[in-house]
Amino acid sequence: MPFGLRSIVSGAGTCFYAFVGFDAIATTGEEAKNPQKAIPVSIIVSLAICFAAYFSLSTVLTLIQPYFALDPLAPLPAAFAAQGWRVANYIIAVGAVCALSTSLLGAMFPLPRIVYAMASDGLLFRFLASVNRRLSTPLVATLITGLLSAVMACLFELKELVDMMSIGTLLAYTLVAISVLILRGNRDDLRHPDAEEPPGSVDIRVVTHRQQQRLPADRLKPEKQERQQERGSSDSDSADAVLVRDPHSGGLADLSTHFRQHRRMTWREYLRLSFRPESTAPTRFSESVNRRNTFLFLAAATLLAFLTENYPDRMHQPGVLLPTLAAFAACFGLLFSLYRQPENAKPVAFRVPAVPFVPCLSVFVNVYLMMALPSGTWVRFLVWMTIGMAIYCLYGARSSTEHARQTIRKMRGIRLAIELDADGGQEVSQMMDKEQD
């Protein structure tokens, strides 16, 4: 390694652009017959083909000409010209034009689809989701994204565009790895109740059929209990509440304790559940622990990559060495915690192997490669992230489909279909409304 490991990492962060494009396969889910299996296999095969092509070309190139004699801007023509085969310049030029057009089509194929999907969800402006009737394609999104790409190609140099593309792609792959870690610890069904149930309660199914709240049986009037027992059944799907009385009721205090313990997790419980889960299947608490530790690992990996990349010559100083060791220890501790968390066992067509080790390694490598990019790339990256966050905060956050769904859910609230004592009913309603908010 004549230029050291840091030069290899810096070059890898830029040369990563050579592999950009295989992610376009992920946008072809509607065209694939079996996307859950075909898309992952296609991505792996395309990466293997790209690696074989680039590895073979680099090996042959360095065998033809020493690395220090190659022209960094045109290595292939320089290598063939040194061997007296100048006609290869024309062949390489034709191949470059063909590759440029192919790359353009490969970039313009997924971009309008991504913009269309985001606009359909309300994250971007709705007019970008309009589909041309004659072509059956998102024509507006295609034209606007193509125009923006052309403007950026005119304003920036090739290396700057490559670096911007690399940092954006590395960030996207980091988010994918984070998503894999989070999905691993998510419950299969978010409506699945936890193993812990409050002692003595009445089960109430509300209008939405998606939420269940617990109400102490001793707050019911005797005549209401009897009438509800006669009307209710365990398999009723009517909009009215269905009550099943439990004679072992602990009263309103048990309900308050259940809400407090069931909805919130103390720091002591968080530390204990991080390394000693109480269940082999994901629960609300384990899901929260898994999500928190995933983002903490991202923060620790970012700090470790920043220190090792920017201050390798100052590791002997306590001000650099101690934070580096702390970040390193935090990464290993959080990795062990993620490994200990219960895993979603839902069968799927394709699974990432060796989770959480492979996603965590991917997060660290991607962040490290991002840290190796020039500072100017980070400035441009922060500018476009600021623009994107402004669009999301000012428009997308309020216009998204998910926001509308949450608004409807809050407006519906929880409708109790039984009569309570004045004080107890008001206290329970306030408690449930607080938990809903």
N, C-alpha and C positions, 0 to 999 in steps of 0.2 A: 504494500500500500504506500506508494510514493507520496501521496498527499494526506495520509492519515485517515482515521475513522470519521472524523468530523466532516471531511470533504465528501466521503462516501454518503453519509447521511444527508448532507446538504444537496448533493446531486440526486439522491433518491427522492427527496421531496419535490424536485422539479421534474425529474424523469418519470415520476408517477403519472404524469400527463399522458404518457404513452399507453397506459392501460385504461384511461378514461374512455368510456363508451360502452363497456359491457353492461353498465347499469341500465342502459336503454332496454335491455331484455326484460327488465322488471316491469316496464310499462306495457308489455304485450299480453297482459293477462286475459284480455277479451278475445284475442285471436288464438290463444293456445287451447288445445283440447283438454289437457290436464295441467293447468297452470301450477298447482301446488307441487307437482313433481317435475314438470318439464322446465320451468323457469330456473330453479336452483341447479339442475343438471346442466342446462345450457350455459349458465353463468360460469360454472366450474370448467366446462369444456372450452369455452371461449378464452378464459384466463390461461388455461394450459396451452392453447394454441399460440396466444400472444407471447407467453413466456418462452416457448420453444423458438418462435421466430426471432425475437429480440436477442435471446441468448446465443443462438447460432450466428446471427449477423454480427454481434459484438465480438464473438470469438474469432470468426473468420477475419474481421476487420483488423483486429490487433495482431493476427498472424501475418497479414499482408504488409502492414506498416506499423512501426512502433507508435505508442500512444502519444509521445511528445512530438512526433512528426506529422500528426493528423491536424487538419484544419478544423477547429471547433465548429465553425459555421457550415462547413460542407465536407464532412469526413469521407463520405463515399467517393465523390469525384476526385478528391485529393489522393486517396489510396489507389484508385485505378489509374490515375494520371501518372503516379510514381512508377507504375509497372508498364507504362507505355501504351495503355489501352484507353485512349481518349474518347473513342466512340461510345464508351460506357456513359459519358456525361449526358448524351442525348437520351439514352435509355432511362437513366435515372431521372431526368427532367420529365419525361412522359409519365413515369411511375409516380413522381411527386404530384403532378397535376391530377392524376387519377385518384391518388390517396387523398388529396385536398377535397375533391368533390365528394368522395365517399365519407370523409370526416364531416363535411358540411351536412350531408343528408342524415348521417347518424346523430348529429347534434340537433337538427331541426325536427327529427322524428319524435323524440320524447318530450321536448320542451313545451310545445303547444298542449300536449296531453296533460302534463303536470299543471300548467297554468289553467287549463280547462277544469281539471279536478278541484283545484283550489278555489276557482271562481264559483264552481257549482256548490261548494260548501260554504261560500260566503266569505272566505278568507281574503280573496281579491275581489275586485269590482265585478259585478254580475254580468256586465256586457261582454266580458271576456269569455263567458261560458256559452255564448250564442253559437249555434251550429248552422252552417250554410245548408239550405234546403237542397240545393242541386248537388253539392259535393259531399254532403253529410260529414263535414269536417269542421273543427273550430277555426274557421277562416280568419276571424278577427284576431284571435290569440296568435295564430301563425304569422300574420302580417306584422303585428306589433312587436312580438319577440324577435322576428327576423330583422326589423328595422333597428331595434335596440342593439342587436348583435353587430350589425353593420356599422353603427355609430361608434361602438366601442372598438371595433377593429380599425377604424380611422383615427381614433384618438390615442391609442396605446400601442406600444411596441410589442413585438411578438413575445419576447421574454416576460414582459409584464403581464400579458394576457395568460401566458402559460402558468405563471406563478399564481395569478388570481384564480384560474381554473383549478389549480392543484389545491390551494387552501380551502376553496369551497367544497371540492370533492372529498378531501380528507375530513372536513367537518361533517359532511353528510354521512360518511362511513362511520365516524365516531358515534353519531346519533343512532345509526342502525345497530351498532354494538350495544349501546345503552338500552335500546328498545328490546333487544334479545334478553338482556339481564333482567329487565323489568317484567317482561312477559313470562319469563321462567318462574317468577315467584307470584304471579297473579293467580287468583282463584279462577277455576274453570267457569263458574257461574257466579256473577257478582250478587245474585239474589240468594245464594246459598247461605243459610244461617250458620253462625258459629256453633262450636260444640257446647259452649257455655250458655245455658239458658237461665233466666232469672227464676228464683224459687217462687212458685205459686203465681200464676198469672192467667190472663184470659187472652187468647189469640184473636186478633182483629185483622181481617183482610179488608183493606180499604179499596176504594173504587179503582185505583190504578192496577190492582192485582200484581204489583211489582214490589210493594213494600209491606212489611209486617211490623206492627208495633205491639208492645206488650202492656197490658193494663191489669192491675191487681183486682182479683175477683171480689174482695171484701168491700170495694167501693161501689159495687152494684147493689141496687135495691133487690130484696128477695123476689118480688114479683117479676122484676126485669130478668133476673137470672133464670127463673123457671120458663118465662115466655121465650127467651132467647135460646134456651136449651131445646124447647119444642120446635122452634123454627129453624135453628141452625143444623147443619150437617157438615161432615168433614170434607165432602166432595162438592159442595155448592160453589157455583161460579157466578152467582148473582152479584149485582152491584151493591147489594146491602151487605153490611158487616156480618160475619159469621163468628159466633162466639162459642168457645168450648171452655167450660168452667173447670178450673183446677181447684179442688178443695183446700190445698195446702198453700194458701196465699200469705204472702209476707207483708202485704199492705203497700201504701204509697212510698214508704221509706225504702222498701226493697226495689221498687221501680226506679226511684231516684238514684239509688246506689248502682243499679244495673246500667242506667244511662251513663253515669259518671265513669264506671269501670269499663263499660263496653265500647264507648266512643272515644275515650281518651287513654293515652298511654304515658305513664310517668317515665322519667329518665332511668330510674332503677329498673323498671320493666323492660325498657328499650335495650339497656346494656345486657340484661340477662337473656332476653330473647334473641339477641344478636348472635350468641354462641350456643344457646341451649333452647332450641325451639320446643314448644310444647306439643306439637302435632306433626305428623308426617305429611299432612296435606296442607296447602296454603290456607291461612285464615286472614281475618282483617288485620290483626296485629303483625303477623309474619309478612303480609303484603306491604304494610307500612315500613317495617324494618328493612325489607329488601329494597324498597324504593329509596329510602334515606341513605342506606349504605352504598347504593349504586352511585348516587350523586356525590357522596363523600369520596368515593374512590376516584371519580372523575376529577374532583378538586385536588386530591392528593397526587394523582398522576400528572396533572397539569403543573403543579408546583415542582414535582421531581424532575419533569422534563425541562422546565424553564431553568432550574438551577444547574442541572448537568450540561445543558447545551450552552448556556451563556456564561457560566462561571467555572469552567473546568480547571482553569489555572489558579483558582483561589479556593480550592477545596480544603486546603490546609488551614484556612482561617475559620475560627469558631463561628463567625457570623454567617458563613455559607455552609460549613460542615454540619452544624447542628440541625438547621432546617432540612437539609438534604437527608440526614439520617432519620429525622422525624417523619418526613414524607415517605421515605422508603419503608419504615416500620408500619406506617399507617396503611400503605398499599397492601402489604402482606396481611395485616390484621383484618382489613376490610375484605380482602380476597377470601380469607378463611371463613369470615362471617357469611359471605355470599354463598360459599360452598356448603355451609351448614344449614342454610335456609331450605324449607320444604319446596319441592319442585312440582310444577303442574304436570300431571301425568296424562293429560289428554292426548290421545294418539293423533299424530299428524303425519302427512306424507313425507316431510323432510324436517330433520332436526339438526341444529348446529351441534357438532360433537364437542365433548369435553367442556361443557358449560359449567362454571363461569370462567374457566381458565382461558379459553380461546377468545371470548369477547373482551375480557380484561386485557389480554395481551394486545388485541387489536386497538383498544382505546389508547393504551400507552404508546404504541408504535405510531399511531396516527397523530397523536398530540405531539410526540417528539419530532416527527417530520414537519409538522406545522411550525414548531419552534425554530426549525432550521431554515425556514424561508426568510428572505430579506425583510427588513423593517418596513420598507415602502409597501410591500405586499400587505402587511398587517394594517397599515394606515388605510389603504384602499378597501381592505376587507371590513374594517370598522365603519367606514363611510357607507358602504352598501348595506351593512347590517343595521346601521342607524336608520337608513331609508326604509328598510324592510320592517323594522320594529315600529316606525312611525305609522306606516300603512296599517299594520296589524292593530296597534293600540287605538288609532283614530277611526278605523273602519272595520277591520276584520273581527275584532273582539266583540263588537256589538251586532254585527250583521251575519255572523256565522250561524250555521244550522244548529250547532251544539248549543250556542247561547240561546237560540229560540226554544230549543227543547228544554233547557234548564228553566227558562222563564215560565213556560207552560206548566212544568212540574211544580214550581213554587206557587203559581197561581192556584193550582188545584189544592195544594196543601194536603192536610189529613182531616178527613171528615169522620167524626165519630158518629156511629149509628145507635148509640145508647144514651140513656139519661144518667147523669152523675149528680152527686150532691153538689151544691153550688160552689163550695170552697174547693173540694177535691177535684171537681171537673175543671174548674178554672186553672188550678195548679198543674194538672196533667196536660191540659191543652197548651199552656204556656211552655211547659217542658218539651212537648213534642214539636211545637213551632220553633223553639230555639234549636233543637237538634236538626230540624229540616233546614234552617238557615245556615 
